[in-house]
Structure formats: structure tokens, C-alpha cells
Amino acid sequence: MRFLFGLILFALDVWAIASVINSGESGRTKVIWVLIIAFLPVIGLIAWWFAGPKANYRGGV
């Protein structure tokens, strides 16, 4: 069970980091968010979810 939780957390962190990298924020902001998510996986993920930069997806209908 612990392995599954770790795997899910890892996948969510990778997704969050990818979203930060694909956002329109400045380079400095991206680096800070990536470091927060990488070094504080649970807290960083929660903080990013509520306050972090989201990716600019260009989808259309």
C-alpha cells in the first residue's frame, strides 16, 4: 500500500512540475515552484494546486 501511495504521489508531482514548466510564468518563478514541489512533495503539491502557475493548454472545441 505504501508503494502505491508513493507511486501516485510521484506521478502527481511529475504532472505538477510539467504544468509549471508549461506555464507562462517567468523563469525564476518556474524554478522556485519546481524546487518547492521536488523538495516538499506533499506540501509542495498542495501549495501548487491552490496557488501555483498552471499550464497554458491550447485546446479548442
SVG drawing of the C-alpha trace seen along z (x, -y; Angstrom):
<svg xmlns="http://www.w3.org/2000/svg" viewBox="-16 -36 31 38">
<polyline fill="none" stroke="black" stroke-width="0.4" points="0.0,0.0 2.9,-2.3 4.4,-1.7 1.2,-2.6 0.8,-5.8 4.4,-6.7 3.9,-5.9 0.7,-8.1 2.5,-10.9 5.4,-10.7 3.1,-10.8 1.2,-13.8 4.5,-15.6 5.8,-15.0 2.4,-16.3 2.7,-19.4 6.3,-20.1 5.3,-19.6 2.4,-22.0 4.7,-24.6 7.2,-24.3 4.5,-24.7 3.0,-27.8 3.6,-31.3 5.4,-32.4 8.9,-33.8 11.9,-31.5 12.6,-32.4 9.1,-31.6 9.2,-28.3 12.5,-27.3 11.1,-28.2 7.9,-26.2 9.8,-23.2 12.1,-23.2 9.2,-23.5 7.4,-20.6 10.6,-18.5 11.8,-19.0 8.4,-19.1 6.4,-16.6 3.2,-16.6 3.1,-20.2 4.5,-21.4 1.9,-19.6 -0.9,-21.0 0.5,-24.5 0.9,-24.3 -2.7,-23.1 -4.1,-26.2 -1.6,-28.9 0.8,-27.7 1.0,-28.5 -1.0,-26.2 -0.1,-25.2 -1.5,-27.2 -3.1,-24.4 -4.2,-25.4 -7.2,-23.3 -10.2,-24.1 -13.6,-22.8"/>
</svg>
